[in-house]
Amino acid sequence: MVFDFFDPGILDAGDFELALFATVEPSPERGIVPAYNFRMRVDGEAMGQVNLRIGTTELIRQYAGNLGYRVDPPFRGRRFAARAVTLLLPLARHHGMTELWICCNPDNTASRKTCDLLGAELIETIAVPPGNYLYDRGDRWNCRYRLRL
């Protein structure tokens, strides 16, 4: 399967920007959808990562989500994850996405706050089944948020 990646350039919001550093080709047989991986930067300094997964599968809807983000400890608490997701929304729309799923552990207060800031709706908290990659790393529950575009 060939996916047509778009070159978004630097996604800029003044002192904060996203710089594409990798793309992930789809692999339907392994359940992998195409993805964009960005570095978050503040005044040119790398301070985290965010990725946008294009497409919707059961794995995406239930456990992985379309969005993943990580902010390095010295930069936490300044809403950078929410700002990063906001910068990615036009790219998601470019690929015809009408909603994005964000999944996180119920104990991940920072991620849940990010979902609230974005206006994402908590759909449910579900049990993670044995054999799932989240279960294998110790997670037993997963919150599912939907962000309508």
PEGI-V291024 format. One record per residue. N is the residue number from 1. RES is the residue in one letter. SS is DSSP state (H for helix, E for strand, C for the rest). OMEGA is omega in whole degrees, -180 to 180 (999 if undefined). BURIAL is b if it has 16 or more other C-alpha atoms within 10 Angstrom, else e. Layout:
n & res & ss & omega & burial
N & RES & SS & OMEGA & BURIAL
N & RES & SS & OMEGA & BURIAL
//
This chain:
n & res & ss & omega & burial
1 & M & C & 178 & e
2 & V & C & 178 & e
3 & F & C & -179 & e
4 & D & C & 177 & e
5 & F & C & 178 & e
6 & F & C & 176 & e
7 & D & C & -177 & e
8 & P & C & -175 & e
9 & G & C & 176 & e
10 & I & C & 176 & e
11 & L & E & -166 & b
12 & D & E & 174 & e
13 & A & E & 179 & e
14 & G & C & -178 & e
15 & D & C & -174 & e
16 & F & E & 180 & b
17 & E & E & 174 & b
18 & L & E & 179 & b
19 & A & E & 178 & b
20 & L & E & 176 & b
21 & F & E & 179 & e
22 & A & E & 170 & e
23 & T & E & 180 & e
24 & V & E & 179 & e
25 & E & C & 179 & b
26 & P & C & 175 & b
27 & S & E & -175 & e
28 & P & H & -179 & e
29 & E & H & 177 & e
30 & R & H & 179 & e
31 & G & C & -178 & e
32 & I & E & 177 & b
33 & V & C & 177 & b
34 & P & C & -177 & b
35 & A & E & 173 & b
36 & Y & E & 177 & b
37 & N & E & -177 & b
38 & F & E & 167 & b
39 & R & E & 171 & b
40 & M & E & 178 & b
41 & R & E & 175 & b
42 & V & E & -177 & b
43 & D & C & 178 & e
44 & G & C & -178 & e
45 & E & E & 177 & e
46 & A & E & -177 & e
47 & M & E & 177 & b
48 & G & E & -180 & b
49 & Q & E & 174 & b
50 & V & E & 175 & b
51 & N & E & 179 & b
52 & L & E & 178 & b
53 & R & E & -175 & b
54 & I & C & 179 & b
55 & G & C & -178 & b
56 & T & C & 174 & b
57 & T & C & 177 & b
58 & E & H & 179 & e
59 & L & H & 179 & e
60 & I & H & -177 & b
61 & R & H & -172 & b
62 & Q & H & -167 & b
63 & Y & H & -173 & b
64 & A & H & -175 & b
65 & G & C & 175 & b
66 & N & C & -176 & b
67 & L & E & 172 & b
68 & G & E & -180 & b
69 & Y & E & 177 & b
70 & R & E & 178 & b
71 & V & E & -180 & b
72 & D & C & -174 & e
73 & P & H & -178 & e
74 & P & H & -175 & e
75 & F & H & -177 & e
76 & R & C & 177 & e
77 & G & C & -179 & e
78 & R & C & 175 & e
79 & R & C & -179 & e
80 & F & H & 179 & b
81 & A & H & 179 & b
82 & A & H & 178 & b
83 & R & H & 179 & b
84 & A & H & 179 & b
85 & V & H & 179 & b
86 & T & H & 178 & e
87 & L & H & -178 & b
88 & L & H & -176 & b
89 & L & H & 177 & b
90 & P & H & 178 & e
91 & L & H & 177 & b
92 & A & H & 178 & b
93 & R & H & 178 & e
94 & H & H & -179 & e
95 & H & C & 175 & e
96 & G & C & 179 & e
97 & M & C & 177 & b
98 & T & C & 175 & e
99 & E & E & 178 & b
100 & L & E & 177 & b
101 & W & E & 175 & b
102 & I & E & -179 & b
103 & C & E & 180 & b
104 & C & E & 176 & b
105 & N & C & 180 & b
106 & P & C & 180 & b
107 & D & C & -179 & e
108 & N & C & -176 & e
109 & T & H & -179 & e
110 & A & H & 180 & e
111 & S & H & 178 & b
112 & R & H & 177 & b
113 & K & H & 176 & e
114 & T & H & 178 & b
115 & C & H & 179 & b
116 & D & H & 179 & e
117 & L & H & -179 & e
118 & L & H & -176 & b
119 & G & C & 178 & e
120 & A & C & -178 & b
121 & E & E & 174 & e
122 & L & E & -179 & b
123 & I & E & 180 & e
124 & E & E & 170 & e
125 & T & E & -174 & b
126 & I & E & 175 & e
127 & A & E & 176 & e
128 & V & C & -177 & b
129 & P & C & 174 & e
130 & P & C & -179 & e
131 & G & C & 176 & e
132 & N & C & -179 & e
133 & Y & H & 177 & e
134 & L & H & 178 & b
135 & Y & H & -179 & e
136 & D & H & 178 & e
137 & R & C & 174 & e
138 & G & C & 180 & e
139 & D & C & 179 & b
140 & R & C & -179 & b
141 & W & E & -179 & b
142 & N & E & 174 & b
143 & C & E & 179 & b
144 & R & E & 178 & b
145 & Y & E & 174 & b
146 & R & E & 176 & b
147 & L & E & 179 & b
148 & R & E & -179 & e
149 & L & C & 999 & e
//
